[in-house]
Amino acid sequence: MTDMERRGRATEAFFGRRKGKALREQQAETLNSLLPAFLINLSAAPPEPLTSLFPVPVERLRLEIGFGGGEHLIHRALERPSTGFIGVEPFVNSMQKLLSRIGETGASNIRVYNDDATQLLDWLPDGSLDQIDLLYPDPWPKRKHWKRRFVSKTNLDRFHRVLKPGGLFCFASDIDTYVNWTLIKCRDHGGFDWIADNAADWLTPYEGWPSTRYEAKARREGRSSAYLTFRKI
């Protein structure tokens, strides 16, 4: 990485915890044994075709940024074995949970990255993804922290570059200000078309949607969710 790239990264610093409570010995062993087999190595050039990242044949490629506990990612991977899923999550405890579920289910159509998602996005080839999921991202509710939100002009540029023509960007949140923020950012960007004809289109969960712990927490606290879908134009 050049000095100029490093200076650029300094303005996009990863915000958030990387570790929670210490992993138990067996959890740490799971992480250490499985992570090397599923981790994407950004020091090597992307394979051609990118689908060869996976040991099984896949027809589509889908990226989930910040997969949390991994409930949605593992559900989708098992539901759609012909899709290759790339999950990004810097939080060690969450990565361990996902890898444990991969070990239990045998899902082989998942690859992971455990650092800043912008690094992976910059590594990916142009027009390589069919879909990007950003589900319940950190809303950074204080106005002074809004600049930390992942949806930004710079990251939408990244999304637009790596998505195939007609590729989808799916965003879910229970925070009204972040929903509105995302709608405005995508409108102003000009490279995405919001797919919605009426309120049901953004109030109804995505087809086959598995409820996540973040969504359950929002429900308990009396917040409804919005499910936005944008198409690359």
Secondary structure, DSSP 8 states (H G I E B T S, - for coil): --HHHHHHHHTT---S-S--S---HHHHHHHHHHHHHHB--TTS---SSGGGGSSS--SEEEEEE--TTSHHHHHHHHH-TTEEEEEE---HHHHHHHHHHHHHH---SEEEE-S-HHHHHHHS-TT-EEEEEEES-----SGGGGGGSS-SHHHHHHHHHHEEEEEEEEEEES-HHHHHHHHHHHHHHSSEEE--SSTHHHHS--TT----HHHHHHHHTT---EEEEEEE-
